[in-house]
Amino acid sequence: MKNDSQIPGIVGYGSQIPTKADIKRNARKRWLSQLKRNKWLYLLVTPGLLYFLVFKYAPMWGIVIAFQDYQPFLGIRESEWVGFENFTTFFQNPDFYRLLRNTLILAVYDLVFFFPAPILVALLLNEISKSWFKRTVQTLVYVPHFVSMVIIASITYVFLTPDGGVLYELIAWITGTPIDVLSDPDAFRPLIIIQMLWKEVGWGTIIFLAALAGVDTEQYEAAIVDGAGRFRRMWHITLPAIRNVIIILLILRLGNFLDTGFEQIFLMTNSLNRDVADVFDTYVYQVGITQGAFSYSTAVGLFKSVVGIILILGANKLAKKFGHSGIY
């Protein structure tokens, strides 16, 4: 009969207990072996890692100025610490509730109208049987993503300007009353959503189309045998197959809930619609860049980030509670 020292995996009196140094050395060897074996994969990952390190993690050191009265000529180390004074000033600012209202309304519009749109387009593209037609439509809906927002804003102004804009004249002809959409505060938010839909819906379908490619075709064949139509196959097979992808992207989207997009809002804002157009992103630019209130604007940005983190953690926990896979 074998004793403990002769049985593999069991440390007995005849074996030597590895030290912490031995464990670290073995772990280092395994890591180097894995790095050598997958060196080309790590090489491909390197640009992405460098991007996040340089543009995402390194700038986080600047968050500390939200708790300072930052003076550029003194630097971060020498500037006076003021604690939460910048946050208190921001929350007591009369503009805070107006900015919060405008940002939340645009964020809700984004979730209600923009987020489901790529899913719907992907489902419709998935139903196209002719490959050449499907590729053509995909190309057409992808192209606007590569168009600069400056160009999109310029096109919008050209079509909707009261000085001979085609859409302006068309609206006036249909309704009988000329409507200056560019200056109408009630038309600002729908206009922003329409621009977002035209520009980004096609690009957003890429992930969903990739998920749809993994759906088992045998399920569709069985459903057809059972007499299920296109809508029932989509509802009972296609959507459940990509449900986890939808939930994960929704959770990630909530992390940017208060990010309404500075460039687009800034370009479409004018003196007549500013009351509904001002959001946190444009406010940070106004007080941080044009007025030089660096600490104050950093506090506003940090407030947005904290809200995003809370929404991600809450949505992820809620998704797991209902039996879905979260982001971690």
N, C-alpha and C positions, 0 to 999 in steps of 0.2 A: 504493500500500500504506500502511495506517495505521501511525503510530508508536505507542509505548507510551502517550504522553500523550493520544492520541485514542481509545484503547480503553477503554470503561467498565469500572471495577473494577480497573484497573491504574494504579499510581502511576508516572508517568514524570517526565521532566525538566521538562515544561511544567506539572505540577500542583503544588498546594501541600499539603504534609504537614500533617494536622490536629494541633494541639497537644493536650496533656492537658486544658487548659481547654475547648477546643472539644468534645472527646469527652464531658466531664462535662456541658457545657451541652446537647448533643444528647440525652444520656441523661436529663437532667432534663426536657427538653421532651417526650420520648417518655413518661416516667412521668406527667407532668401531663396529657398528652393521654389516656393510658389511664385515669387516675383520673377525668377528666371524662366520658369515654365510659361508664364502668362505675360511676358514682357511686352508683346505687341499690343495686347489688350490694355495694359496699363498705359502704354504710350498713346493710345487713342483717347483714353480718359484724361490725360494730362491737360490739354487745352481747356476743357470744361472745369477742371479743378482750379487751374490758374485763374480763370475768369471769376469764379466764386471767391477765391482767396483775395484777389486784387480789388474787385469791385463790390463785393458783398460783405466779406468779413473784415478786411482791413479798415474800411471807413467806419466800422462800428465803434472804433476808439473815439470818434468824434461825438458820440452820444453824450459824453460826460459834460459837454458845454451846455446841455439843457439844464443842468443844475448849477451853472455858473453865470456870472455877469461877464461873458467872454469879451475880451478886448484883443483884437488881432495883433497889436504891437506888443502885448504881454505874453500871448500864447496860452495854451491850455494849462500848463503847469503853474503859471503865475497869476492867472485870472482869479477873481474873487469868487468863492463858493457862496451861493445864495439858497441852496436847498430846492424846495418846491415853489419858490416865488414865481418863476416863469409860468408854471402850470396854474397857480392861483390866479395870476393876471389873465391868463387865457380863458379860464372858466368864468371869470367875472366880466370878461369883455362883452359888451352888448351885442357884438357881432357873432358871438359863439353860437347862439341858438339858430341864427339865420344860416350860418355856415353848416351847422349840423343838419338842419332841415333840408337844405339844398343837396348836401352830400348823400343823405339817407334816401331821399326820393330818387335820385339818379341811380344809387346802388340797388334799390329795390326794382326799379325799371330794368336794370341790367340783368338781375336774376330772373325776373318774370318773363321778359321778352327776348333778351339776347342769349342767355344760357341754354334754353331749350331749342333755339333755332338750329344750331349745328347738328343736334341729334335728329331733328325732323328732316333736315336736308340729307343727312347720311342715310336715314331709313329710306327716303325716296330714291336716292342714287342706288341703293342696294337692290331696289326692285327693278331697275332697268336691266333688261336682258341683253340688249345689243351692246357689245363691248365698245365699239367705236363711238357710239353716241354717248355712252357713259363717260368715256375718257374726255370727249369734247366738252361736256357739261362740267366735269370736274376742273378742267383747265380754265374754263370761263369764270367759275366761281372762286378759283384760287388767285387769279391775277390781281384783283383789287387789294389783296394783302400787301403787295409790293409797291403800291402807290403811296406816296408820301401824304401824310395828313394835311400838309400845307397845300398840296395840289387839290385834295378833296375839298378843303375849305374854299379854295379859289373857285372850283367848279360850282360849289353850292352858291357862292355869291353871284357868279355869272348867271346862273339859272333863276335865282330868286330876287335879284336886284330890282327895285322899282323902276330903274332906268332901262326898261326894255328887256327884262329877264323873261325867258320863254315860259317858265313855270309860273312866274308872277302874272303874266298876261293870261295864261290858261286858267289859273285859279280865279282871276277876275272875270273871265268870260263864263265860267261854270257857275260861280256863286253870284255874279252880278255886282259884287263888291270887291274892290282891290284890297288885298291883305298883305301887309308887309311882314312876311314870315320872319325875316332876319331881325326885326326889331320888336316883334311881338313876344312878350315874356311867356305867354301861354304856349307858344309854339316852340320855345327853345328846347325843352326836354324831349319832345317827340322827334325834333330834328336831329338831336344828338344820337338818339337810339337808332334812327334810320341810317345815319352815317355809319354807325358801328356795325349794324347788320350788313350793309352793303360791303363794307371793307373786310370784316373778319369772319363772317359766317362760313365761307368756303374753306378758309384755313382751319377753322375749328373742327371741320368734319374729318380731318385726317386721322385723328386718334380713334374716332368712332368707326370709321371705315376699316381701320386695322383690326379693331375688336370684332367687327361683324365678319371679317374674313375667317375668324376662328370658330364660327358657329358650325356645328355638325349638320351637314346637309341631309343626313339620314332622318333627322327630326322633321325637316320640311317634307321629305318624301312620305313619311308616315302620316303627317298631318294632311297631306293632299289625299292620301288613300282614305282617310277618315272623313273627307269632305270639307276640310277647313279652307276657307277662302284666304285671300291675301291679307286682309285686315286681321283675321284671327291668327294667322301664322305670325304676323308681325307682333301682335299683342302678347301671345302666349309663348312664342319661341325666341324671336329676335330681341325684344326688350329685356326679358329676363336674362338672356345671355350676356348682355352688355351692362347689366344693372350695377355691378361692382365698379366698372369703369366710370359710369355716371356719378356714382356716390363719391368716389375718390376725387374726381375733377370738381365736384360741387364743394367738397371740403376745402380743396386747395383754392378754389375761387373765393370762398368766404374769408380766406386769409388776406385777400386784396379787396375786401368789401368796401372800404372807404377810399380806395384808389379809383377815382373816376376818370383819370387821364388828364394830365395838365395840358398837353399840347392842343388837344382837340377843344377843350373848354376855353382855353386862352384865345385860340384863333376865332372862335364863334361868339366871343363876348364883345358887347358894345355898351355904350352908355345907357341905352334904353332897356336892355335885358339884364343888366348887371345884378339887379336885386335877386334874381333867381339863378344867375349863372355863377356867382361866387361860391366856390367850394374850398375845402381845406387845401387842395393842391395849389390853386391859384393864390390863396391867401398866404401860403408859405412863400411863394415867389414874391408877392408884394411886400411883405414885412421883412423877409430874409434877404432878398437880393436888392430890391429898389430902396429899402429903408435901412438896411444894414443891421437889423435886429437878429443876429445869428443865433443867440441863445434862445430867444423867444420862439423863432421859427423851428429850431431843433426840438423844442418842447412840444410843439404842435405835431411834428412828424413822429415823435416818440409816442405821443398819445394815439395816433393812428396805428402804429405798429403793435401797441399793447392790445388795442381792440381787436386787431387781426389775429393775434396769438390766442386771445380768449375765445374768439369764434371758432378757430381751428380746433382747439382742444375740446370745446363743447360739442361741436359737430361730430368730431371723431368718436367721442364717448357715446354720443347719442346713436351713431351708426352701429357701433359695436353692441349697444344695448338691444338693438332690434335685430341682431344676428348677422349684420353685414360686416365685410372686411373694411377696416379703416386704413389710414395711411401709415399706421404703425401698430 
